[in-house]
Amino acid sequence: MAIRVANIKDVSQGVQPGQFTVGDRHTVGHLGELDPTYRQLLDRPVTATVAVLGNDGLPNLTPVWFDYEGELVLLNLAHHRKKVGWLRANPHATFLLMNPDEPYHWVSIKTTVHREIAEDDPTDGRRVTDQLDRIWRKYTGDDGSYGLRDASVGESRILFELTVDKIATFGVPPS
């Protein structure tokens, strides 16, 4: 699958004609092929902002831990979160990963839900728990298992696999 990437002209090297417009477009086969300047934002523990449409048709923005495998973005949510229902009703999400050291170095990823897996699924449910533990380690540095499960609501998890529709990139990391 080809993913279209639009590189937006930034002003990191000074003012230029057409700044803040798309400078060039190209395709990648999967997220691992993204230019390292931007892939580092996916691989580092950079908190993403995800936008999904709520029941009122307005976008809702929330911070989330970001993960991906190949051409899929992975979003692991507690079953009782409103985002679960919103994604089921409108299966599109946009992720923004902004460099915490330089906010004008970012990548935006537009996605569509491809599949959802419940943690209690007898065939693939273990994948949900394993992925949650992996991002726990990525974002906390703790070698253990996910430590924020809410037992008071009988929390179980849902893993959304999202295909990438488009990517936009901007800026460079600080020197």
C-alpha positions as a Markdown table, in Angstrom:
| # | Residue | x | y | z |
|---|---|---|---|---|
| 1 | Met | 0.0 | 0.0 | 0.0 |
| 2 | Ala | 1.4 | 3.4 | -0.9 |
| 3 | Ile | 1.1 | 6.2 | 1.7 |
| 4 | Arg | 1.1 | 9.7 | 0.3 |
| 5 | Val | 3.4 | 12.1 | 2.1 |
| 6 | Ala | 3.2 | 15.9 | 1.7 |
| 7 | Asn | 6.3 | 17.8 | 2.9 |
| 8 | Ile | 5.3 | 21.4 | 3.8 |
| 9 | Lys | 7.9 | 24.1 | 3.2 |
| 10 | Asp | 9.2 | 25.4 | 6.6 |
| 11 | Val | 11.3 | 28.4 | 7.4 |
| 12 | Ser | 14.0 | 26.6 | 9.5 |
| 13 | Gln | 16.6 | 27.8 | 7.0 |
| 14 | Gly | 15.0 | 31.3 | 6.5 |
| 15 | Val | 12.2 | 32.8 | 4.5 |
| 16 | Gln | 11.6 | 31.1 | 1.1 |
| 17 | Pro | 9.1 | 31.5 | -1.7 |
| 18 | Gly | 6.0 | 29.4 | -1.1 |
| 19 | Gln | 6.7 | 28.8 | 2.6 |
| 20 | Phe | 4.0 | 27.0 | 4.5 |
| 21 | Thr | 2.7 | 25.3 | 1.3 |
| 22 | Val | 3.4 | 21.8 | 0.1 |
| 23 | Gly | 7.0 | 21.7 | -1.2 |
| 24 | Asp | 6.9 | 18.2 | -2.6 |
| 25 | Arg | 4.9 | 15.0 | -2.4 |
| 26 | His | 6.1 | 11.4 | -2.5 |
| 27 | Thr | 4.9 | 8.0 | -1.3 |
| 28 | Val | 6.2 | 5.5 | 1.2 |
| 29 | Gly | 5.2 | 1.9 | 1.5 |
| 30 | His | 5.0 | 1.9 | 5.3 |
| 31 | Leu | 5.7 | 4.2 | 8.2 |
| 32 | Gly | 9.2 | 2.8 | 8.7 |
| 33 | Glu | 10.1 | 4.3 | 5.3 |
| 34 | Leu | 9.3 | 7.8 | 6.5 |
| 35 | Asp | 12.2 | 10.2 | 6.4 |
| 36 | Pro | 14.2 | 9.7 | 9.6 |
| 37 | Thr | 13.7 | 13.5 | 10.3 |
| 38 | Tyr | 10.1 | 12.7 | 11.0 |
| 39 | Arg | 10.1 | 9.0 | 11.8 |
| 40 | Gln | 12.0 | 9.8 | 15.0 |
| 41 | Leu | 8.8 | 11.5 | 16.3 |
| 42 | Leu | 7.0 | 8.1 | 15.9 |
| 43 | Asp | 9.8 | 6.1 | 17.5 |
| 44 | Arg | 10.5 | 8.4 | 20.5 |
| 45 | Pro | 8.0 | 8.6 | 23.4 |
| 46 | Val | 6.4 | 11.7 | 21.9 |
| 47 | Thr | 2.8 | 12.1 | 23.1 |
| 48 | Ala | 0.4 | 12.4 | 20.1 |
| 49 | Thr | -2.7 | 14.5 | 20.0 |
| 50 | Val | -5.5 | 12.5 | 18.4 |
| 51 | Ala | -8.6 | 14.0 | 16.8 |
| 52 | Val | -11.8 | 12.1 | 16.4 |
| 53 | Leu | -15.3 | 13.3 | 15.7 |
| 54 | Gly | -17.6 | 13.2 | 18.7 |
| 55 | Asn | -21.4 | 12.5 | 18.7 |
| 56 | Asp | -22.0 | 16.2 | 18.1 |
| 57 | Gly | -19.9 | 16.1 | 14.9 |
| 58 | Leu | -17.2 | 18.3 | 16.4 |
| 59 | Pro | -13.5 | 17.2 | 16.7 |
| 60 | Asn | -12.3 | 16.0 | 20.0 |
| 61 | Leu | -8.6 | 16.3 | 20.7 |
| 62 | Thr | -6.9 | 14.2 | 23.4 |
| 63 | Pro | -3.3 | 13.2 | 24.2 |
| 64 | Val | -2.5 | 9.6 | 23.5 |
| 65 | Trp | 0.5 | 7.3 | 23.5 |
| 66 | Phe | 1.5 | 6.6 | 19.9 |
| 67 | Asp | 2.5 | 3.2 | 18.3 |
| 68 | Tyr | 2.7 | 1.8 | 14.9 |
| 69 | Glu | 3.6 | -1.4 | 13.0 |
| 70 | Gly | 4.4 | -1.3 | 9.3 |
| 71 | Glu | 1.6 | 0.5 | 7.6 |
| 72 | Leu | -0.7 | 0.5 | 10.6 |
| 73 | Val | -1.1 | 3.0 | 13.4 |
| 74 | Leu | -2.2 | 1.3 | 16.7 |
| 75 | Leu | -4.5 | 3.0 | 19.2 |
| 76 | Asn | -5.1 | 1.1 | 22.4 |
| 77 | Leu | -8.1 | 2.4 | 24.4 |
| 78 | Ala | -10.0 | 1.4 | 27.5 |
| 79 | His | -13.3 | -0.1 | 26.5 |
| 80 | His | -15.3 | 2.5 | 28.4 |
| 81 | Arg | -13.8 | 5.6 | 26.8 |
| 82 | Lys | -16.0 | 7.7 | 24.6 |
| 83 | Lys | -13.4 | 7.6 | 21.8 |
| 84 | Val | -14.2 | 3.9 | 21.3 |
| 85 | Gly | -17.9 | 4.7 | 20.4 |
| 86 | Trp | -16.9 | 7.7 | 18.4 |
| 87 | Leu | -14.4 | 5.7 | 16.3 |
| 88 | Arg | -17.0 | 3.0 | 15.7 |
| 89 | Ala | -19.5 | 5.7 | 14.5 |
| 90 | Asn | -16.9 | 7.6 | 12.4 |
| 91 | Pro | -13.8 | 5.5 | 11.8 |
| 92 | His | -11.3 | 8.3 | 11.1 |
| 93 | Ala | -8.6 | 9.8 | 13.3 |
| 94 | Thr | -5.8 | 12.2 | 12.8 |
| 95 | Phe | -2.7 | 12.1 | 14.9 |
| 96 | Leu | -0.3 | 15.0 | 15.4 |
| 97 | Leu | 3.1 | 14.3 | 16.8 |
| 98 | Met | 4.9 | 17.5 | 17.7 |
| 99 | Asn | 8.5 | 17.6 | 18.7 |
| 100 | Pro | 8.6 | 18.7 | 22.4 |
| 101 | Asp | 11.9 | 20.4 | 21.8 |
| 102 | Glu | 10.8 | 22.3 | 18.6 |
| 103 | Pro | 7.0 | 22.6 | 18.1 |
| 104 | Tyr | 7.5 | 23.6 | 14.5 |
| 105 | His | 8.9 | 20.1 | 13.8 |
| 106 | Trp | 5.9 | 17.8 | 13.5 |
| 107 | Val | 4.2 | 15.0 | 11.6 |
| 108 | Ser | 0.4 | 14.7 | 11.0 |
| 109 | Ile | -1.1 | 11.3 | 10.1 |
| 110 | Lys | -4.6 | 10.9 | 8.8 |
| 111 | Thr | -6.0 | 7.4 | 9.4 |
| 112 | Thr | -9.0 | 5.1 | 8.9 |
| 113 | Val | -9.9 | 2.2 | 11.2 |
| 114 | His | -9.1 | -1.1 | 9.6 |
| 115 | Arg | -9.8 | -3.4 | 12.4 |
| 116 | Glu | -10.5 | -3.5 | 16.1 |
| 117 | Ile | -9.5 | -6.2 | 18.5 |
| 118 | Ala | -10.9 | -6.7 | 22.0 |
| 119 | Glu | -8.6 | -7.8 | 24.7 |
| 120 | Asp | -10.9 | -10.7 | 25.6 |
| 121 | Asp | -10.8 | -12.0 | 22.0 |
| 122 | Pro | -9.8 | -15.7 | 22.3 |
| 123 | Thr | -7.6 | -15.6 | 19.2 |
| 124 | Asp | -6.0 | -12.2 | 19.1 |
| 125 | Gly | -6.7 | -10.7 | 22.5 |
| 126 | Arg | -3.2 | -11.3 | 23.8 |
| 127 | Arg | -1.9 | -8.9 | 21.0 |
| 128 | Val | -3.9 | -6.1 | 22.7 |
| 129 | Thr | -2.3 | -6.7 | 26.1 |
| 130 | Asp | 1.2 | -7.2 | 24.7 |
| 131 | Gln | 0.9 | -3.9 | 22.7 |
| 132 | Leu | -0.3 | -2.1 | 25.8 |
| 133 | Asp | 2.6 | -3.3 | 27.8 |
| 134 | Arg | 5.0 | -2.3 | 25.0 |
| 135 | Ile | 3.8 | 1.3 | 24.9 |
| 136 | Trp | 3.8 | 1.4 | 28.7 |
| 137 | Arg | 7.5 | 0.6 | 28.6 |
| 138 | Lys | 8.1 | 3.1 | 25.7 |
| 139 | Tyr | 6.4 | 6.0 | 27.6 |
| 140 | Thr | 7.3 | 5.3 | 31.2 |
| 141 | Gly | 10.6 | 3.4 | 31.0 |
| 142 | Asp | 9.1 | 0.9 | 33.5 |
| 143 | Asp | 10.0 | -2.7 | 32.5 |
| 144 | Gly | 6.8 | -4.1 | 33.9 |
| 145 | Ser | 3.2 | -4.4 | 32.6 |
| 146 | Tyr | 0.7 | -1.6 | 32.1 |
| 147 | Gly | 0.1 | -0.1 | 35.5 |
| 148 | Leu | -2.9 | 2.2 | 35.0 |
| 149 | Arg | -5.8 | -0.3 | 34.6 |
| 150 | Asp | -8.9 | 0.9 | 36.3 |
| 151 | Ala | -10.3 | -2.1 | 38.2 |
| 152 | Ser | -13.3 | -0.1 | 39.4 |
| 153 | Val | -14.8 | -0.3 | 35.9 |
| 154 | Gly | -13.5 | -3.7 | 35.0 |
| 155 | Glu | -11.3 | -2.1 | 32.4 |
| 156 | Ser | -10.5 | -4.1 | 29.4 |
| 157 | Arg | -8.8 | -2.8 | 26.3 |
| 158 | Ile | -9.6 | -2.4 | 22.6 |
| 159 | Leu | -6.8 | -2.1 | 20.0 |
| 160 | Phe | -7.7 | -0.2 | 16.9 |
| 161 | Glu | -5.6 | -0.9 | 13.9 |
| 162 | Leu | -5.7 | 2.1 | 11.6 |
| 163 | Thr | -4.5 | 2.3 | 8.0 |
| 164 | Val | -2.7 | 5.5 | 7.0 |
| 165 | Asp | -4.4 | 7.6 | 4.4 |
| 166 | Lys | -2.1 | 10.7 | 4.2 |
| 167 | Ile | 0.9 | 12.2 | 6.0 |
| 168 | Ala | 2.0 | 15.8 | 6.3 |
| 169 | Thr | 5.4 | 16.7 | 7.6 |
| 170 | Phe | 6.9 | 20.1 | 8.7 |
| 171 | Gly | 10.1 | 21.4 | 10.0 |
| 172 | Val | 13.4 | 20.0 | 11.4 |
| 173 | Pro | 14.6 | 19.1 | 14.9 |
| 174 | Pro | 16.7 | 21.6 | 16.8 |
| 175 | Ser | 20.4 | 21.4 | 16.1 |
